């Protein structure tokens, strides 16, 4: 148990903190006054890509030293940043764009700081997911951020099937070269729902494409896509959820997806998952085993 009071410190008390500082997702004018001030006051800025962050610092006349913190060095950097804050330093964390700790290794750093009961102070600011959501026209009272789905077809389908009956609006991130394939997979699993694709948010070529899944997919098949994309998808309707409640949860799954859901969701071994699937479908276990392992070999 720990209670953090972020700003109520005695004047003579020095206490370090990790500041999560959002940076613009495209338009530099979205940098807040407070974000600039925190980056100037910090002892060190931990940045996902120091070359990228150096340009931002130059723009706003920030001369605070930069330290790389990314997926490949996060373990070794964690100890250093923890020790800096324990010694009373102010550490700022930034990602290449938007809010740190969203779909980047900053989440691991925040977890470590919480474990160490050190102060973590998040600044509000630019975020692609929320920006896309509020401009989409889809319901905002209940939404689920999923981020990137697996790039491999089989694993991606298993992931999407987990969200097929979720009533909240779904928010995904996707790279431009995988967008068309991803939307086709969503259409296959979730059907012809409303969807909004937002690309190059806040930038000169910002584009919002909306319609049914069929309409957007057909449009994009004849369009070159550039820039990172946010995909906002309508949640499951009452009718879809009612149908799902009446039918077994696995009814629309392939045999392979059924097995892999048990493996990924419940942590079963393939042997345990095959046994459960055979029972669910009232099939001989040998048939399920052969279907799964023949697929693995392909």
C-alpha positions as CSV (number, residue, x, y, z in Angstrom):
1,X,0.0,0.0,0.0
2,X,1.4,3.4,-1.0
3,X,-0.2,6.9,-1.2
4,X,1.5,9.4,-3.5
5,X,0.9,13.1,-3.0
6,X,2.6,14.5,-6.1
7,X,3.1,18.1,-5.2
8,X,2.6,18.5,-1.4
9,X,6.2,18.7,-0.3
10,X,7.9,20.9,2.3
11,X,10.0,23.7,0.7
12,X,13.3,22.2,2.0
13,X,12.4,18.7,1.1
14,X,14.0,17.2,-2.1
15,X,12.3,14.2,-3.6
16,X,13.0,12.8,-7.0
17,X,10.2,11.8,-9.5
18,X,9.6,10.2,-12.9
19,X,7.6,12.6,-15.1
20,X,5.7,11.1,-18.0
21,X,5.8,13.9,-20.6
22,X,3.6,13.6,-23.7
23,X,5.0,15.0,-27.0
24,X,3.2,16.0,-30.2
25,X,2.0,13.2,-32.5
26,X,2.6,15.5,-35.5
27,X,1.9,19.1,-34.9
28,X,4.6,20.7,-32.8
29,X,2.1,23.4,-31.6
30,X,0.4,20.7,-29.5
31,X,3.4,20.8,-27.1
32,X,2.1,22.2,-23.8
33,X,3.7,25.0,-21.7
34,X,4.0,22.6,-18.8
35,X,5.6,19.9,-20.8
36,X,8.3,22.3,-22.1
37,X,8.9,23.5,-18.5
38,X,9.3,20.0,-17.1
39,X,11.7,19.0,-19.8
40,X,13.8,22.1,-19.1
41,X,13.8,21.5,-15.3
42,X,14.6,17.8,-15.5
43,X,18.0,16.5,-14.8
44,X,17.8,13.9,-17.6
45,X,15.3,13.1,-20.4
46,X,14.9,9.4,-21.1
47,X,13.9,9.2,-24.8
48,X,12.8,6.3,-27.0
49,X,14.9,7.8,-29.9
50,X,17.4,10.5,-28.8
51,X,17.8,11.7,-32.4
52,X,14.1,12.3,-32.7
53,X,13.9,13.9,-29.3
54,X,16.9,16.1,-30.0
55,X,15.0,17.9,-32.7
56,X,12.1,18.5,-30.4
57,X,14.4,19.9,-27.7
58,X,16.1,22.2,-30.2
59,X,12.7,23.6,-31.3
60,X,11.8,24.5,-27.7
61,X,15.3,25.5,-26.6
62,X,15.6,22.6,-24.1
63,X,19.2,21.8,-23.2
64,X,18.6,18.9,-20.8
65,X,20.8,15.9,-21.5
66,X,19.2,13.0,-23.3
67,X,19.5,9.3,-22.4
68,X,18.2,6.5,-24.7
69,X,15.5,4.3,-23.2
70,X,14.0,1.8,-25.6
71,X,12.9,-1.9,-26.0
72,X,16.4,-3.2,-26.4
73,X,18.1,-1.5,-23.4
74,X,15.2,-1.0,-21.0
75,X,16.4,-3.5,-18.5
76,X,19.9,-2.0,-18.0
77,X,18.5,1.6,-18.0
78,X,15.8,0.8,-15.4
79,X,18.4,0.5,-12.5
80,X,20.1,3.7,-13.5
81,X,16.9,5.7,-13.7
82,X,15.6,4.3,-10.4
83,X,18.9,5.3,-8.7
84,X,18.7,8.8,-10.1
85,X,15.3,9.4,-8.7
86,X,16.2,7.8,-5.4
87,X,19.0,10.4,-5.2
88,X,16.5,13.2,-5.7
89,X,16.8,13.8,-9.4
90,X,13.9,14.7,-11.7
91,X,13.7,12.3,-14.6
92,X,11.5,13.0,-17.6
93,X,10.3,10.1,-19.9
94,X,9.2,10.8,-23.5
95,X,8.3,8.6,-26.4
96,X,8.8,9.4,-30.1
97,X,5.2,10.8,-30.2
98,X,2.3,11.0,-27.9
99,X,1.9,9.7,-24.3
100,X,4.8,7.6,-23.0
101,X,3.9,4.1,-21.6
102,X,1.2,3.6,-24.3
103,X,2.4,0.8,-26.7
104,X,6.0,1.5,-25.7
105,X,8.5,0.2,-23.1
106,X,7.7,3.1,-20.7
107,X,5.0,1.0,-19.2
108,X,7.6,-1.4,-17.8
109,X,9.5,1.6,-16.3
110,X,6.4,2.9,-14.6
111,X,5.7,-0.5,-13.1
112,X,9.2,-0.7,-11.7
113,X,8.9,2.8,-10.2
114,X,5.6,1.8,-8.5
115,X,7.2,-1.3,-7.1
116,X,9.9,0.8,-5.7
117,X,7.3,3.2,-4.3
118,X,8.8,6.1,-6.1
119,X,6.8,9.1,-7.4
120,X,5.4,8.9,-11.0
121,X,3.8,12.1,-12.3
122,X,2.0,12.0,-15.6
123,X,1.3,15.2,-17.6
124,X,-1.8,15.3,-19.8
125,X,-1.3,15.8,-23.5
126,X,-1.3,14.5,-27.0
127,X,-2.5,10.9,-27.6
128,X,-3.4,9.4,-30.9
129,X,-6.0,6.9,-29.6
130,X,-8.1,9.4,-27.8
131,X,-7.8,11.9,-30.6
132,X,-9.1,9.4,-33.1
133,X,-11.9,8.2,-30.8
134,X,-13.4,11.7,-30.2
135,X,-13.3,12.5,-33.9
136,X,-14.7,9.1,-35.1
137,X,-18.4,9.7,-34.2
138,X,-18.5,6.3,-32.6
139,X,-19.7,6.0,-28.9
140,X,-17.1,7.4,-26.5
141,X,-18.9,6.5,-23.2
142,X,-17.3,3.1,-23.2
143,X,-14.2,2.2,-25.2
144,X,-11.4,-0.3,-25.1
145,X,-7.9,0.4,-26.3
146,X,-6.2,-2.7,-27.8
147,X,-3.2,-1.2,-29.6
148,X,-1.3,-3.3,-32.1
149,X,-2.6,-6.8,-32.9
150,X,-0.2,-9.6,-33.9
151,X,1.1,-9.4,-37.5
152,X,0.8,-13.1,-38.0
153,X,-2.6,-14.2,-39.5
154,X,-3.3,-17.1,-37.1
155,X,-2.4,-15.2,-33.9
156,X,-4.2,-12.1,-35.0
157,X,-7.4,-14.0,-35.6
158,X,-7.3,-15.5,-32.1
159,X,-6.8,-12.0,-30.6
160,X,-9.7,-10.5,-32.6
161,X,-12.0,-13.3,-31.6
162,X,-11.5,-12.4,-28.0
163,X,-13.0,-9.0,-28.6
164,X,-15.8,-10.0,-30.9
165,X,-18.6,-9.7,-28.3
166,X,-17.2,-6.6,-26.5
167,X,-19.9,-3.8,-26.5
168,X,-17.4,-0.9,-26.2
169,X,-15.8,0.9,-29.1
170,X,-12.5,-0.7,-30.0
171,X,-9.3,1.2,-30.7
172,X,-6.4,-0.3,-32.6
173,X,-3.0,1.0,-33.8
174,X,-1.7,-0.3,-37.1
175,X,1.2,0.3,-39.5
176,X,0.2,1.5,-43.0
177,X,1.6,-1.6,-44.8
178,X,-0.5,-4.0,-42.6
179,X,-3.7,-1.9,-42.6
180,X,-5.5,-3.6,-45.4
181,X,-4.7,-7.1,-44.2
182,X,-5.8,-6.2,-40.7
183,X,-9.1,-4.8,-41.8
184,X,-9.8,-7.9,-43.8
185,X,-9.2,-10.0,-40.7
186,X,-11.5,-7.8,-38.6
187,X,-14.2,-8.1,-41.3
188,X,-13.9,-11.8,-41.3
189,X,-14.2,-12.1,-37.5
190,X,-16.5,-9.2,-36.6
191,X,-18.6,-8.6,-39.7
192,X,-19.6,-5.4,-41.5
193,X,-19.4,-3.0,-38.5
194,X,-18.9,0.8,-38.7
195,X,-15.2,1.7,-38.8
196,X,-13.1,4.9,-38.8
197,X,-9.5,4.9,-40.0
198,X,-7.5,8.0,-38.9
199,X,-4.1,8.5,-40.5
200,X,-1.4,11.2,-40.0
201,X,-3.4,12.8,-37.2
202,X,-2.6,16.5,-36.5
203,X,-0.3,16.5,-39.6
204,X,-0.7,18.3,-42.9
205,X,-2.1,15.2,-44.6
206,X,-4.5,14.2,-41.8
207,X,-7.2,11.9,-43.3
208,X,-10.3,10.5,-41.6
209,X,-12.0,7.6,-43.6
210,X,-15.3,6.3,-42.2
211,X,-18.0,3.9,-43.3
212,X,-18.9,0.3,-43.0
213,X,-16.1,-2.2,-42.9
214,X,-16.9,-3.2,-46.5
215,X,-16.9,0.3,-47.7
216,X,-13.6,1.3,-46.0
217,X,-11.9,-1.9,-47.0
218,X,-12.9,-1.5,-50.7
219,X,-11.8,2.1,-50.7
220,X,-8.4,1.3,-49.2
221,X,-7.8,-1.5,-51.7
222,X,-7.5,1.2,-54.3
223,X,-5.6,3.7,-52.2
224,X,-1.9,4.0,-51.1
225,X,-1.7,4.3,-47.3
226,X,1.1,6.2,-45.7
227,X,1.6,7.2,-42.1
228,X,0.7,5.5,-38.8
229,X,-3.0,4.7,-38.4
230,X,-5.6,4.5,-35.7
231,X,-8.5,2.2,-36.4
232,X,-11.7,2.8,-34.4
233,X,-14.3,0.0,-34.7
234,X,-17.9,-0.1,-33.5
235,X,-18.5,-2.4,-30.5
236,X,-20.7,-5.5,-30.6
237,X,-24.5,-4.8,-30.9
238,X,-27.1,-6.2,-28.5
239,X,-28.1,-8.6,-31.2
240,X,-24.6,-9.9,-31.7
241,X,-24.1,-10.3,-28.0
242,X,-27.4,-12.1,-27.6
243,X,-26.5,-14.5,-30.4
244,X,-23.2,-15.1,-28.8
245,X,-24.8,-15.9,-25.4
246,X,-27.1,-18.5,-27.0
247,X,-24.3,-20.2,-28.9
248,X,-21.1,-21.7,-27.5
249,X,-18.4,-19.0,-27.3
250,X,-16.3,-21.0,-29.7
251,X,-19.0,-21.7,-32.3
252,X,-17.6,-19.4,-35.0
253,X,-14.0,-20.3,-34.4
254,X,-11.9,-22.6,-36.4
255,X,-10.6,-25.7,-34.7
256,X,-7.1,-24.2,-34.5
257,X,-8.3,-20.9,-33.1
258,X,-10.3,-22.8,-30.5
259,X,-7.2,-24.6,-29.3
260,X,-5.0,-21.5,-29.4
261,X,-7.5,-19.5,-27.3
262,X,-7.2,-22.0,-24.5
263,X,-3.4,-21.9,-24.8
264,X,-3.2,-18.1,-24.9
265,X,-6.1,-17.2,-22.5
266,X,-5.9,-20.0,-20.0
267,X,-2.2,-20.8,-20.2
268,X,-2.9,-24.4,-21.2
269,X,-0.4,-26.6,-22.8
270,X,-1.3,-27.8,-26.3
271,X,-2.1,-31.2,-24.9
272,X,-4.5,-29.7,-22.3
273,X,-6.1,-27.4,-24.9
274,X,-6.7,-30.3,-27.3
275,X,-8.4,-32.3,-24.6
276,X,-10.7,-29.4,-23.8
277,X,-11.5,-28.7,-27.4
278,X,-12.3,-32.4,-28.0
279,X,-14.7,-32.3,-25.1
280,X,-16.3,-29.0,-26.2
281,X,-16.9,-30.2,-29.8
282,X,-17.6,-33.8,-28.8
283,X,-14.9,-35.0,-31.2
284,X,-12.3,-37.8,-30.8
285,X,-9.2,-36.3,-29.2
286,X,-7.1,-38.0,-31.9
287,X,-8.8,-36.0,-34.7
288,X,-8.3,-32.7,-32.9
289,X,-4.6,-33.6,-32.2
290,X,-4.0,-34.5,-35.9
291,X,-5.7,-31.4,-37.2
292,X,-3.7,-29.1,-34.9
293,X,-0.3,-30.7,-35.5
294,X,-0.8,-31.0,-39.3
295,X,-1.5,-27.3,-39.3
296,X,1.7,-26.6,-37.3
297,X,3.8,-28.5,-39.8
298,X,2.4,-26.5,-42.8
